[in-house]
């Protein structure tokens, strides 16, 4: 999938653990892991909003489009 979730980058920048993010956002650790490992097929805007609020970032800081070779 050409959309990559840079959750690990933002966690490192904020010096925050997955457990802390999970608790603060109200999303399970399993679902965060799916996002972090780019295994997810979709993300709700409410989840994206909560992640941005807790990580103090913009959606573009978390999501990146990488064009696949044609």
C-alpha positions as CSV (number, residue, x, y, z in Angstrom):
1,X,0.0,0.0,0.0
2,X,1.5,3.4,-1.0
3,X,0.3,5.1,2.2
4,X,2.7,4.7,5.1
5,X,2.0,5.5,8.7
6,X,5.0,7.1,10.4
7,X,3.8,6.5,13.9
8,X,7.2,5.2,15.1
9,X,8.8,8.4,13.9
10,X,6.4,10.6,15.9
11,X,6.7,8.4,19.0
12,X,10.4,8.8,18.9
13,X,10.2,12.5,18.4
14,X,7.8,12.8,21.4
15,X,9.8,10.3,23.5
16,X,6.5,8.4,24.1
17,X,5.9,4.6,24.4
18,X,3.2,2.7,22.5
19,X,1.7,1.9,25.9
20,X,1.4,5.6,26.9
21,X,0.0,6.5,23.5
22,X,-2.5,3.7,23.7
23,X,-3.8,4.8,27.1
24,X,-3.9,8.5,26.1
25,X,-5.7,8.0,22.8
26,X,-8.0,5.2,24.0
27,X,-7.1,2.7,21.3
28,X,-5.9,-0.8,22.0
29,X,-2.2,-1.6,21.8
30,X,-3.0,-4.2,19.1
31,X,-4.7,-1.6,16.9
32,X,-1.8,0.8,17.3
33,X,0.6,-2.0,16.4
34,X,-1.4,-2.6,13.2
35,X,-1.1,1.1,12.3
36,X,2.6,1.3,13.3
37,X,3.5,-1.8,11.1
38,X,1.5,-0.5,8.1
39,X,-0.9,-3.5,8.2
40,X,-4.0,-1.3,8.5
41,X,-6.4,-0.8,5.6
42,X,-8.1,2.3,7.0
43,X,-8.1,4.8,9.8
44,X,-11.1,6.7,11.2
45,X,-10.8,10.4,11.2
46,X,-11.7,10.4,15.0
47,X,-8.6,8.1,15.6
48,X,-6.4,10.3,13.4
49,X,-7.6,13.3,15.3
50,X,-6.9,11.8,18.6
51,X,-3.4,10.7,17.5
52,X,-2.7,14.2,16.3
53,X,-4.0,15.8,19.5
54,X,-1.9,13.6,21.8
55,X,1.2,13.7,19.6
56,X,0.8,17.4,18.9
57,X,1.2,17.0,15.2
58,X,-0.6,17.3,11.9
59,X,-2.1,14.4,9.8
60,X,0.7,14.9,7.3
61,X,3.2,14.2,10.0
62,X,1.8,10.7,10.5
63,X,0.7,9.8,6.9
64,X,3.0,9.7,3.9
65,X,2.2,8.7,0.3
66,X,5.0,6.7,-1.4
67,X,4.4,6.1,-5.1
68,X,4.8,2.4,-6.1
69,X,6.8,1.4,-9.1
70,X,4.5,1.0,-12.1
